[in-house]
């Protein structure tokens, strides 16, 4: 099959019957498969023009295709400028679709001229495009016989028209396995011969024509640069397909850390904005304040509006604040305070609050962070029949939900299971899986890059020090040397710590002396550092690309990642029988924030330090 973007349009409510027919025709007929790429309704040019299809053939060029679902009996007077046609008893005038396609061609050519890869630099045609751009109009419901008898070939040449006969599943074009007849049929629409583009030029063209599939992360450098650049490109496109495959209604997306759950939600937002115009109000919710800031950045990287008429992004207690119409203290140290806020929010919504049923689509990231009563609050905001997508990782569930999804009102029509892990190296992924007691994954980790040695990295490091001072001195010296040699940028380094004392399902914040002390040492040593978890304001302003080392609590780091993670204070997490399972999952979250290098410095030998050491030796600890 030819490469299609998106991979399927059958689920798109706005796609016409004729467009779906053309989509299947291109997918099955444009051969050889490796030579053709097709896009449905790509956005091109400064004015956001959207031709129905663009087809690239590596021995032909770029073909702009305009599809019209008209029947021959609907068409009245036609000229080179306009078509008159009837819909019921009403006559309408539309631009000649060939002229419309020519406008798209001009927009596309202007866009290509901005990129030197697509311009002739020397010779007789120097300064002109080296890739031909042609156009065709497709009439899926008009036969060749009717087209000629009606005289339509006089205003749109038959060489630039695809007709119902051409699209027939049993027709000669689709029956030809070589694709030669298809290529011959469309070849005359191109203005000059073409020798094709290089693989790199094709990738640039793909990103240019369908930018929703392109995500430009902050540029990496050092030992893991190349892998991460390819990783994010493959991950991004894979998750865009997953987002498109989700049906309407309630859906679950499950997967381990680094499998791209968040990107599925981001692409889903783009999909709803682009292809579901009836979905006006979209709410993307998470629990973590710092993650909410990151989600906004990802949406903006995709060109998706945030706030106003765009996608609304909020963490959970922001929603409560809006419902209650009062200020909520997002970092109140008293856990009883939040129980009161939840109770007040439930009562407000039960009393026919204006927010009840006000959202067309609700997307929840890190869904395992939400208790049942929190999810019920979110569900009450969704319109009946609205779209709900919850992304979660059961291994990161720190609240151990006992009830079923159905019992809290979630009628999941399907679960999309993401199995491939893209974020971590093999060494970190396997270490984390052994620590949590997981079995061997059903699909190979980093499957897309199985033969790529760059998927491997250094094994996790567990280092003991005589004192906290010695530990902190090592930390500062190690970061200094890495920055000096250019192996990592400051924005790629995260120092994670835990700042809570636990009792059962509840916790309270302990003093902030430890992170304050470490922050002061880092900054007096000339290492610019951002204390992300200092307060609510710091979390709200967090930007993962800021040129500073991030000092961040494990809870605040959920949903985020760093190329290099120092996990400090693992020896200060002392479990009880009541909290052991939850603490183990907390450390699992911390471990899986590391993409390339993980360092766990410690002073005291503890139960969890011992478990970590066993996992480093390859043991799976039950």
N, C-alpha and C positions, 0 to 999 in steps of 0.2 A: 504493500500500500504506500502511496505517496505520504510524505510527512504533512500532517494537517494541524493547523493552529486556529482555534482550539481543536482538541482531538475528536470532539463530538459536538454537534449542534442540535441533535434531536431533542435535548432537554431545554433548549432555548425557546421561550415562549414567543419571542419576536421573529424567529426565523419562519419565512413563508414556506408553503409546500414546494414551490419552485426552487427556493434556495436550498432546501434540504435535498431535493433531487439532484441539484448541481453539485452539492457537497459530496454525495455518494458517487457521482460520476467521476469527479476529479480524484477522489480517494482511490477508486478501483481501476481507473483507466489511464491515468498519467503514469506511464512506465518508460524506462525502468525506474523503480521506486526511488532509488538513491539519487536520481537526477532532478526530482521535483519536490518543491515545497509550496504549500498553498495556505493562504490566510483568509479567514472569514471576517469581514467588516473591520479591517485594520484602520487605525486612525493615522492619517498622513497630513503633513503640511501644517502651517501655523493656524489655519482656520478649522482644523480638526475634520477634514473631509474623510468620508467613510465609503469607499467603493464596496460593492458587495463581496467581491473576491479579488485577490491578487495571486497569480500563479507564477512561480519562478521555475524555469526549465534550464538546466545547465548547458544545453546545446542550442537553446532558442532565445532566451531573454526573459523579460518580465511582461506578463500579460495582465492588464486590468480588465475585469469582467463585470458587467452590469447586468443584473437579472431582472426580467419583467414577467410577472405571472399573468399577463394579459392573454385572453382568448382572441382569436382572429375576428370573431363577430363583434367584439367590443370596440374595435378600432375604427375610427371615422376618418376624417381628413388628416393626411400626414404631409409634412414638409421637412426640409433639411434642418429646420429649427424646432419644430413642435409636432407632437402627436395629440390629436383629439380622440378621446375614447369615452365610452359610456359605462357608467356603473349604475345599474338599475335604470331609472328614468332621468338621471342626471348626466350631463355631458361635462367632461373636464378636459383641461388643456395642460399637458405636461411637456417639459423639455424633451426633445428628441434624445432617446437614451444613448445614441452614438455620440451626440454632442456632450451629453453628461459624462460619458466615459472619457471623452477627450479632455474635459476639465480635470478629471482625476489624474489622467496621464501627465498633464502639465504640472500639477501639484507634486506628483511623485518625482518627476524629472528635476524640478527645482530643489527638492529635498536631496536627491542623489548628487546634484552638482556641488553641494556643500561638503562632500566627502571626497578627498583626492583619490581614494581607492577606485572610484567609479568613473574617473575622468581620463581621457587620452592626454598624455603629457607631451607627446612628440608626433611628428608626421603630419600628413595632410589634414587629418581630423583632430589635430592638437587642440585642446580646450573643450572638446565635445565629449559627451558621455560615451564610454566604451561598451555600455550594455544597452541593447535595444529595448524600448518600451512600446509594446503594442496594446491594442484594445479589441474587445469583442463584446457584443450584446447577446445575451442568452434569452431565448423565448422557449421555456420548457413545455408550453402548451400549444405551440403553433408548429404544424408540420411543414416540411420543405415545400410540398405541393401547394398548401394554402399560402405560404409566404410568397412564392413566385406568382401565383394567380392573383393575389391581392396587390402585387406590385411593390411590396415593401423593399425588395432588393434595389429599387431605384433610389431610395433614401438611405438605406444601410446595405452596403455591398454584401453579397452572400458570403464572401470570404471572411467578413468580420461579424458573422452571425452563427451562433450555435442553436440548433433547433431540436424539436422533440425527437425527431428521427435519430439525431446524433446521440441523444441521452439514453435511448432505449437499452435496457439490460441485455436484450438479445441482438442489439445492433452490431454492425461490423466494427465500430470503434472499440466497444467494450469486449467484444469477442476476440480481439487480437492480443495475445499474451505478450507480444514484443513491444507494443506501444507505438509501433512505426506508423500505423494508420492515424492514430490520435495526433502524433506529432506532425504528420503531413497535413492534417485537417486544420491545425492552428498556425502552422508555419507562416502562411501568407499574411498573417496579421502583424508580423514583425517588419520593421522598416529596413533592416540590414542584417547580414549574417553575423554569427556570434560564436566565439570559441570557448566561452565559459569563464567562470571565476575560480579562483583558488579556494581551498577549504576555509582559510582565514577570512577571505572576502565574503564568502557565503555566510559565515557566522556574523559578520558585521551587518550584512543585509538583513538577516533574520532579526537581529536586535533592533535595527532601524525601523523595520516595517511593523513589528509587533512588540513595542517596548514594554508592554505589561508583563512580558516574560523575562525582562532584564532587570536585575537588581544589582546596583553598584555599591558594594560594601566599602568601608574605608580600606584603602590600599594597604596590603600587607607587605612586609619585607622580612628578610631573614630566612632561616632554614625551612620554614613551613609556608612560605608565601605562595608558591605555585599550587600546592595542593588546595589551599583554602580558596583561591580564586576559582579553580575548576569546580570545587565542591559546591560553592554557593550558586554557580550557574546551573549545575545539574540538579541540585536540590530545589532551586526556585522553579524550574520548569516542571519537575516531577510533582511538586505540590500544587502547581497551577492546574495540572490535570486532575489531581485528587479533588481539588475544590470544585472543578467543573462537573465531576462525576457525582457529587452529592445531590440527592433528590430534594424536593421541597418537603417541608414538615420538620419533624424532630430527627436529628442525626447525631451520632457520636463518632468522634475521631480519637482513636487510641493509639499510643505508641510510646516507646521509650524516649528518654531525653535525647535530643539531637536528631530526631526522626522527621522534624519539619512540621510539627503540629501547628505552631504559631503561623508559619507561612501559609498553610492551608487556609487558616482563618483570614489572613490578609488578602489572599487571592479570592476568597469567597466574597469579601467585601467588594473587591473590584468587579467580580462577576455580577453581583447583584446590582451595582450601580450602572454597569454597562449594558446588561442584557435583560434586566427585570425592572423596567421603568415604573411598574406598579408598586415596587417596594421603595417607598419614599423615606421611611425612617429606619435607620440601622444603628443598633447599639452594640458596641464591642466592649465587653466587661472582663476585668481580671480582679484578683484580690490584692495583688502587690502594687504599691504606689509607684515604685521605680519601673516596674514592667509596663504600667500604663503609659509612662513617658516614652518608653522604647516602642510600644505599639504605634503611638502617634508618629514617631519618626519613620517607621517602616511604611505606614500608609502614605506619608508624604513622599517617601522615596519612590513609591509607585505612582505618584501623581493623583492620588485619591484624596479628596478634600476631607479635612477634619474639622468638626464643629460646624455651626451654622447649618447650611443645607447639605453638608457632607456627613461622613460617618462620625457618630458621637462615641468617644472613648472615655471610659471612666473606671476607676476602681470601685469596689463594692460599696464602701462607706460613703463615697461621693453620691451614689444613688440614694442611699438612706438620707443623706443631707438634703438632696433635692426634694425627696418625698416629704420630709418633715418640715422643710422651709426654715431650718435652723442650722447653726454652725455645729458640726460634729468634730470633736477633737480626735484627729486621726492617729495620734500617738499617745493616747491616755494610758498611763501605766496600770490602771485598775481594770482587770478583765471583767469585773461586774458591770462596768460602765457600758461595754459593748453589748452585753446581754440586754440591758435596758434599751439601748438604741434599736436593737432588733425587735424587741417587743413593741416599742412605739411605732416602728415602721410597719410591722404586720397589722397593727390596729388601724393605722391610717389608711392602708390599702384595702382593708376589709370594709371600711366606711365609704366606699365608692370614690376614692381619690382620683383626680384627673389623670394621673399617670397610669392607672389601670387600663391595660389593653391599648396602650398608645404607640407601641412599636411594631413595625411590620416584620422586622428580623432581629434576632438576638443571637450574638455569638459570644461564647464564654471560653476564655483561655485559662489554662491550668485549672480545669474544672474540679480536680481532686481537692483543691484548696477550700471548696465551698461545702459547708454543712447543709443538711437537708433543708433546714428552715431558711437558709440564705437562698438556695435554689428556688424554693417556693415563692420567695419575694420576687426574684427575677422573672419567674414564670408568669406571675400576675401582671407584669408589665407588657407581656407579649399579646398581640391581637389573636383572637381565635383563628386557628388555621395558619398562623404566622410561621416563619422559618426559625428553627432553633438548631444551632450547632454547638456542641460542647466538646472541646478538646481536652484530653486528660491522659495522665500516666498513672495507673493504679499503684505502681511502686513508689510514687512520690506522695501518696495519700497520707498526710499526717493526722487525719481525723478519723480514719477507719470507719467509713460509712457502713452501716449494717442493713439499711433498708434498700429495696429495689428501686430502680428508676421509675417504674410504673406507679409505685405507691406514692411518689411525690408529684405525679402528674406528667411525667415525661414519657411520651409514647414514641420510643425510638423506632423509626422505620428501618433503620439500618445502622451498622457500625463499620466504619472504615478503619481497618487495622494497618498502621504504618509499621513496617518491620525493619526497614533499612536504617541504620544509624549513620548519619553523615557528619555529625559534629565532632566526635572524638576519634583519636587514633585507636587502632586495634588494642593497643596496650591499656589505654585508659578504659575503654569500653569493657574489655574482659575483666579488668581489675574491679570495676564497679559491679559487674554482674556477679562475680564471685562473692563480693562483700554482701550483697543483698540476698545471696543464696539462690540466685536465679539459675535456671538450666541453660543449656546451649541454645542460642537463638535459632528459630526455625529457618530464617534466611541469613545468608552470610552477611556479616557486618561490612559496610562500605562496598556493597556488591558492585556498584558501578565502576569501582576502581580496583578490582580484585588483583590485577597484575601490577599495580602502581606501588612501588616501594615507598612513595611519599605518604601513603596511608599509615605507615608505621612511624613511631616516634620513640622517644626515650621512655623507659619504664617509669612508673610513679616512684618518687623518692620519699622514703620515710627516714628522717634523720633525728637522732637524739642529741640534746644539748645539756650541759651541766646546769644551766640556769636560764631564766627568762631573758636576762641581759645578753647572754651568749647567743641565744636564739635570735633576738632582734638584731644583734650586730651582724650575724650571718645573712639575715634577710636583706638588710640594707646593702651589704657588700655584694651580694649576688645580683640584686636589681641594678646596682651601679654598673657592674661589669657587663651585664646583658645589654643595657642601654648604650654603653660606650661602644660595644662591638656591633650594635645595630641589629641584634637578633630579634628584639621585640620593640614595639613602640610602647610608650607609657599607657596609652589607651587600651592596649592589649593585655595588661597585667591587672589581675584582681587579687586582693588580699581578703580572704573570707574568715569570719569569726562568728561565734554564737554569743548572743547577748541576753539569753533568757534562762530563768530557773523554772523547772517543770515540776508539776505535781498532777498526775493523772492527765486529763485532757486540758487542763488549764496551765497557764504560765504567767510569770511576771518578769518584768525587765529588771536585770541587776544593774549595778552601777556602771557608768561608762568610762571608768578609769583606764581599763585596758586599751580600748581603741584610741582614747585621747593621748595616752602615753606613746603608742605606736605612731600616731599621726605626727606628734611633735618630733619624734626621732627621725622620721622620714623627711620631714620638711627642713629640719636643721641640718640634714645631711645632703641637701640640695636635690631632693626627689619630690617634685610637685605631686601632691596627692589630694584627691577629693574624697572626703568622708561622706559617702553616699547616704549612710543610715544615721547621720547626725540628727536630723529632724525631718519633719514633713516637707518643709521647703526644699531641703537638699534632695530628697527623693523625687519631688515633682520636677526639679530642674535638671535631673540626671540626664546626661547625653553620653551614650557609650563611646562616641567618637572624640570626646573631649581629651585633649593631650595631657592627661594626668593619670597616675595610678589610682585605681578605685579601691578604697577601703570600705567594705560592705558586709553587712550581716548575711548569714546564710539565707534567712527568710527573705530579705530584700533582693537577694540574687536569683530567686526562683524565676525561671523563664529567660534568664540572661546567660551569657557565657563569655569566657576570656581565653585567649590563646595560652596564657600562663596563669595558673592559680596556685597561690600559697594558702593552704588551709591551716590556720594557726588556732591553737586552743582545742584541738581534738582531744587532748588528754584532760581537758577540763569538763568534758561531757561525760558525766558519771550516771549510768542508767540504774534504775531500780526495776524490780519485776513489773511494776506498773507502767514504766515509761520506756522499757528497753526497745520494744518494737518501733515505737515512734522515733526514738533517738537514732536508731539504725537507719531509718528512712531519711532522717534529717542529714546524716552524714552522707548517705547516698546522693542526695540532692547536691551537697557541696562538691563531692567527687566529680559528678557529671557536669559541673560548670566548666571544667578544664577541657580545652580542645586539643592541645598539643603537649603541654608539660604540666605535671601535677607534683607539687612539693608539699609534704606534710611534716613540718618540724614539730618536735615535742620535747617535753622535759620529763614528765612522769610516765612510768609504765602503768597502763590501765587496761581494763577489759577491752575497750574498743581499739586501743593501740595494738594490743596483741592480736585482735581479729584482723586488723589492717595488715599486719606483718605476715600473717598466715596467707592472706589473699595474695600478697606480693610474691609469695613462694609458689603460687599456683593452686592453692587449696580452695575448694568451695566449702565455706563454713556454714553448716546448717543453722 
